[in-house]
Amino acid sequence: MRERVSNPILPGFYPDPSICRVGEDYFLVTSTFAYFPGVPIFHSRDLVHWKQIGNILDREEQVKLLGVDHSQGIFAPTIRYHEGVFYMITTNVSYGGNFIVTATDPAGPWSNPYFLEADGIDPSLFFDDDGKCYYTGTKPRREGARYYGDNEVFLQELDLNTMKLVGESYALWHGALRNVVWPEGPHLYKKDGRYYLLIAEAGTAHEHAVTVASGTDLKKPFEGFRCNPILTHRHLGKNYPIVNVGHGDLVETQNGEWYMVVLASRPYGGYYRNMGRETFLVPVTWEDGWPLINLGVGLLEDTVEVPNLTPAPTESVPEREDFDEDKLPFRFLYLRNPIMENYSLSERKGYLRMKMSPERISDTVSPSYVGIRQTGMSFILETKMEFTPAAENEEAGLVLLQSNQYHYRFVRKKAVDGDVLRLVKCREGKEEILKEVNLKDTNMDSSEMVLRAVADMQDLSFEYSVDGNNYHTLITNVDARMLSTDVAGGFVGNTLGLYCSSNGKQSSNYVDFDYLMYKNVLM
């Protein structure tokens, strides 16, 4: 029996995974929507241990995100490799549409985008045996959509010299089920002389599924597998621990084994998916010319048998970031294109200095915010900050962020009779102060404070301290279910991070954050 390891392989907001192998090295990318930098890239040697080696879209000239909604921006990416060059293709649904960037080193730098005249979303690339490159994507049926989500998966040749689509486009498939919605996320492969088209269909929520079709001619419609869908959890009910399964990408190991990376969600406290869509791994077996998923089981499991590859463990992600380096770690995220002069790791060594900005996190702007992904159901989030608000409009602290319209802000703020510590709930864009305490009344009116948010599944508590040893509770039993896509809508999972704002007014003030600590715990 081989060892089994935990699934998901990338916990937290890592949706729409795509994978490729180059020799003994594996590379994986996921979508990022309104967050910057865009499209994280990971490396592995054994398919189960992954290290982030960069972010593909790390310059503003590569990705414009100004003013975009949380679930707009960068949709599903695909990564492929051909003759010494890596290709990442994706869609900026808010600016410019489908585009390609390239690199000879997957860690970067990656090129500026080559935008393509291609309708629709979810582009992918396939390199045939003769060296030709083909683009596949999804768009409304060319003969006219009969209903919303009535799409086709189409193919067209891509000239790699000009980075232009050439020749005719061909409709390959419309999905497995009759009247299906959203056949999308296509990936094309070739095995034993046949072409295989793997797609997602039925939307990216509970009905999500992976289906497959095959053909021998890229200019003719493909034939669906009679056993479709090859993977779905929609028939298991909403109490099943893994849901929303779909959007897969296949990879063959150097030892001839096949695996698929796929997105899925882990609801908790009811059918609530605070972490959004995560990346899972599942084995694939070919039988009678078709791929079968997790043979004998047919489902995603919370563990996966390790491939027949030499184990290659990676360093675990640190629970605490002390801001001692010149750059933030790759896992940190800004919202939209950041105003970089609002962030400094050099003005005070060992601190992240964030400058007050008029932008508010409740608007579709670029606020002074930097965060990390929520990766567990129960956790402790903590920071130590040094901050003296100079005006009533200034605030700074922690944010638990689902979107600009759904979040909690745990912030220090100046009031008429002294500084207060306040928990603000923002739901549907409407703000409510759940609890506040005047710091003078607690004899804790120090510029240095430790703020802590504790999640016990869907129950949140917020605590504060001056010395980091003696904590006081501001409020308990705050419902975290609001921070799920099932309440807020959209496609993203939660991020958790540091924030400051002067709320619509100019300010020269700033806040110094000593560290950010995030720890998953078993309550």
N, C-alpha and C positions, 0 to 999 in steps of 0.2 A: 504494500500500500504506500502510495506517495503521500508526502505531507500535504496538508490542506492549510490555506492561509485565509485571512479575513477578506471578505467582499463587502463593500466596494474597494477597489484598488486605489481609487482617488475619492475619498469621502468629501462631501460638501459640494458646493456650487461648481461642478465641472461637467457641464452638459455637452451633448453632441460630439462624443469622442471620435477621433479618426486616428489611424495607426499605420505605420509602415515599418518595414525591416530593411536594414542595410547591412548585409553580412551577418554579424552576430549582435548588432545593435538595433534597438527598437526605439521609435520616436512616436510620441502621442501628443495630440493637440485637442483643445476644447474651445467652446465659444465663450464670449465675454459680454456681449450686449453693450450696455452703456459704460462699462468699466474700462479704465485705462491703467496700465498698458493692456493691449488686446492680445488674445490668443496665446496663453501660456504653452510652452513646449517642454515636454518631459522626455527623459532618457532612461532606458532600462536595458539590462542584459538578460533578464530572466522572466519578464512580463508581469512580475508581481511586486517588485521593488522599483519605485520610480523616483527620480530626482528631477526637479525643475531646473533646467539649464538656461532659461531665459524667457522672454516674452517676444513674440514675433513682431507685433505692431507696437513698437516702443517709442515712436516719434510722431509728432503731430502731423507731419506731412504724409504719413502713411495712413492715418485714420482720423477722420473728422467726426467728432461726437458732440459738438456744441448744441445744447438745447434739446437733445434727444431724450425720449422717454426711457425709463429704466429697462424696458424690454424691447427697445429698438437697438439701433447700432449694429454690432457685429453678430451675425447669425452663424450657422454651422460651418466650420472649416473642414477642409480635407488636406491631408499631407501626403505627398508622394515624392519618390526619388527616381531620377533617371539620368544615367551617364554623368555622374559627378555633381548633379544639381538637385537641390531640394526645392520643391514647389509647394506653396500653401495657397489654396484658393478658397475664397469665402465671399460673403455678401455684406456690404454695409447698406442695410435697408434704408438708412436715413440720408446717406450721401453717396451717390455714384453707382450703387449697385454692385455687381459682381466684379471681382478683381483677383489678380494673382500677384504674389510676391515670391522672390527666389533668393536662395543663398547657397553657397558652397559649404559653409559651416552651419549646422543646424542651431548652434548657440548664437548665431548672428555675426555681423549685421545682416539684416534682410533688406532687400531692395525696396524702393518706392513702388507703389502699386501700378500694375498694368490693368487698366479698366477695360472690360469686355462689353461689346454690344450684345448682351444676352439677357433676355427677360427672365423673370422668376428668381428663385432662391436655391440654396443648397447645391452649389456647383461642386463637381468632382472631376478628377482627371484620370484617364486610363492610357497607358502606353502599351501599344500592341507590339507583337513580335517583330514587325517590319519597321519599328521606330516611330510610327505615326502616333500622334497624341489626339485623344478624343475628350471632348467636354461632355459631361452629362449634367442635367439639371432638371428642375421641376417648374412648371408654369401651367396656367389654365389651358385646357384642351384647345388645340388650334381650330377645331371645327365648331367651337363655341361651348363654353361651360354650361352644363344643364343646371347646376346648382353651385353654391359657394363651396369651394374646396374640390371641385371636379377638375382634377389636374391630370397632366400627362408627364411622364418622364421622357426626356428627349435627348438626342445625341447629335453632336456636330464636331467636325474636325477642327483642331486648333493648330495653327501654324506657329511653332515655337520660335521661329526667327522674327516674326513680326508681332507675336502675341496677339494675333487676330483670329477670330473664328472665320473659317472659309467653307465654301461649298454649302450644300443643302443640310437642313436639319431633319432628323427622322424621329418620329414618335416610337419609342421602344415598348412602352407598357403604360397601362392606366391603373395598375394595382390589382390585387388578387380578388378582392370581394366586389360583388355587384354594388354599384352606387357608393363605393368607398369614397371617403373624404381624405384629402391631403396625402396622396401618394407622393413621397418626398424623400430627401436624404439619400439619393441614389449613389451606389458605388458599383463599378464595373470591374470584373475580374475575368481571367482566362485560365481554364484548367482542362487538361486532356483534350485540347482542341475545341472546346466549347466556351462560349461566353456566358457569364453569370451576372445577373443584375440583382443586387441586394438593395431593398428600399425599406423605409418606414411608411406606415400608413395609419389612418384613422385618428390623426391628431396626436399631440404629444402629452395627453393626459391619460386618464384611466384606460381608455380603449386602445392605447398605443400598441403597435405590433411590428414585427419584422417579417417581411415576406421576400420571396425570391422567384426569379424567372430566368429562363435560359434560351439561348438561340445560337445559331451558327453563322448568321449574317447580320452585321451591324446596321444594315439598311432596311431590315425587315422587323416587324413586331416580334417580341419575345413571347414565349409560352410560359405561363405560370406553373409552379409546382403544385401538383394535386393535393399535397399535404399542407399547403399554406393555411394559416401563418406558421412559420417555423419556430417563432418564439413570441409569446404574449402572456400576460398575467391577468388580462381583463376578465377571464372567466373564474377567477379565484376569489372575487369579492374584495370589498374595501378593508376588511380586517386582516388581509394577508400582509406580512411584514415588508414585502417588496412589491412595488406597484409601478405603473407607468412605463413598462419595459418597451424599449424600441430604439431605433436609430443606431444600428450596428455597423461595424466595419471589420472585415476579416483580415487575418494575417496568418501566413504559414511560417513555422519556425524552420531553422536550418536543419532540424532533425525530422522534418516532414509532418509534424503535428500542426493542427489548425486550431486557432482560437478566434474569438470575436470579442471586441470591446463594445459595450452597449450602455446606454443610459437607463437609469431607473431611479426611483425615489423610495425613501424609507419614511413612511408616515409614523407619527407617534402622538399619544394623547388624543386618539381619534384619527380621523382621516385628515391630518394636517401635515404638510410637507415643508417645514421651515428651512430645510437644507437644500430645497430645490431638487434638481436632477443631478445625479452623481454617476461616476464611471465605474462600471462593473466588468468583470472578465468571466468568460464562459467557454468551455471546450466545444469543439466542433468535430463531428465525424462525417465523412462522406460515405454514402450508401446508395448504390444504384444511380450514381451520377448526380446526387443531390446532397446538400448539407443538412445534417441533423444536429440539433443543439442539445448539448448535455445528455448524451445517449443514455436511455433508460430512465431519465428524469424529466427532461424536456422543459425545465424551468431554471431561472436564476436561483442560486442559493447564497446564503450569507457566508459561506466559505467556498473556496475553489481549489481543486487539486492542482498543485504546482506543475508546470510543464517540465518535460524532460530536458532541462537546461541546467547548467551549473549555477547554483545559487549565487546571487550577487546583491547582498544587502546594501542598502544605502543608509546614510545618516538620517536619523529621525528629525523631523521638523522641530526646532527648539520651541519650548513652551513660552519662553520669555525673550523679547527683543529689547536690548538695552541701548540701541541707537549709537553704538560705538564706531560703526563703520562710516565710510563716506557716502554710501548709497543704501537705500532701503533694500531688504531682501526681495527676491523676485516675487514672492507670494503676496506682497502688499499691493493694494489697489487704490487708485483714485477714482473719483466720479467724473466721467466725461473727460475732456481735455483739461488737465489741471493747470492752474495758474502757478507755475513753479516757483515764482519769487515769494510765494506764501509759505514755502517749506524750506527749512535749512537744517542740516546736520553739522554745520561747521561754526555757526555763530556762537554756540555754547557746546563744547565737546561733551559727548555722552548724553545729549538731549536732542530730541526733535523739537525744533522751534517752529510753531505754526502761527502765522500772522492773521490777525483779525481781517475778515473779508466781509463786505456787505452781503455777499451771496448767502442764501439760506439753504439748508439741506432739504427743505420742504418744497423748493422750486426746482425746475429743470435747468439748473445752472451748474457751474463748477465751484462748489463750495470748498472751504478749507476742511477737507475730510480725507483720511487715509485709513484703510481697514484691511481686515483679513476675512477669510471665509469661515463661517460656522461649520464645523466638521463633526460635531457630536450632538446627541440629544440633551445631555446634561453637561454643564460646563461652568467654569469660573473665568470671568473676564475682568481684568484689573489694570489700572494705570495709576501712576503717581504724577501729579502735575503741579506746576508752580504758576499761579495765575492770580492777578489782582484786577478785577474788572474796574475800569475807569468811568464807565457810564452804564446806565440802565439797559441799554440795548446790547451790551456785550455778554457773551456766554461761552463756556468751554466745558468739555467733558467727554463722556462716552456716548456713543450712539449704537443701538441695535437696529439695523437697517434692513428692511425688506424693500422699500422704495421711498421716493420722496413723499408719497402720500400715506405710507404705513411704516411707522417707526416709533421707537422710544428714545428720548434724549434725557440723559442723566447729567445735568449741567450745573455749574456754579454761575450765579448771575447777581448783579447788583440790584438791590431794591431800595425803596425810599429810606428805610430805617436800617440798612446794613445788607451785607451779602447773604444770599439765600442759596441753598442747595435744593434743586427742583427736579422732579421727574415729570416730563412732558410726554403725553401720549398723542400721537398724530395718527388719526384714522380717517380715511377718505379725504385727507387734506385738512381736516378740522382738528384743531389743537385743544387739549384739555390738560390742565395741571392736576395730576393725580395726588401729589403730595409735595410739600416743601417745608423746609425748616430754616429759621433764621440762625445763622452761625454764631451770632453774638449770644443768643440764648443758650447755646451749647458750650460756650467757652472754647470753641474750636475755630475761632476766626483767624486762622493762619493762612498765609498765601500758599503753603504747601499742603496738599491733600491727596489722599489715596481714595480712589473711587472704585467700587467693585460691583459687578452684576453677577448674580448667581442664578443659573437655570437648573431647576430640578424638573426635568422633562418640560412640560408646558407651564410650570409655575416659576415666576421670576421674583427675585428679591434684590433690593438695591441697598448697598451698605457704604459707609464712608469712615475714614480714619485720618488722624493727623500723624500718628507715629508709626502706622503700618502694623501695629500689634493689637490695639484696642479698637474694635470696630463697633459702629453704631448703625442700627437699621433704620433706614428711611421709610421703607415700605416693603411688605411681603405680599404674596399671593396675587401678583400681577399676571394676567393671562397672556401667554406668548403666542396663542393661536392666531392672533391678529397678524403675526409675522410669517404667515404661510401663504403660498400661492393660492391655496384654496379659499382664502379670505381676500387677499390683495389682488389676485389675478396675476397675469404675466408669466414670465419664463425664468426668472432668476431666483436663486437662493439667498439666504441672509448673508450679509457681511456685518462685521462688528468692528468698531474702530473709534478713532480720535477725531474730535470736531471742535471748531470754534467759529464764531460768527459775530459780526457787529450789526446784524439784522437790518440791512438796508441803509446804514449810515457809514461814512468813511471813518476809519480809526487807524491809529498808528500803534495800537497795543498788540500784544502777542501772548502766547502761552508756551511754556516749556514742559514737554512731556519727558519724564525720566525713563519710562519703560512702558511696554504693553505686554501683558501676560495673558495668555489664553490656554486653559487646561481643560481637557475633557475628563469628566469624573463619573464614577458610578455612585449614584446616590442610594 
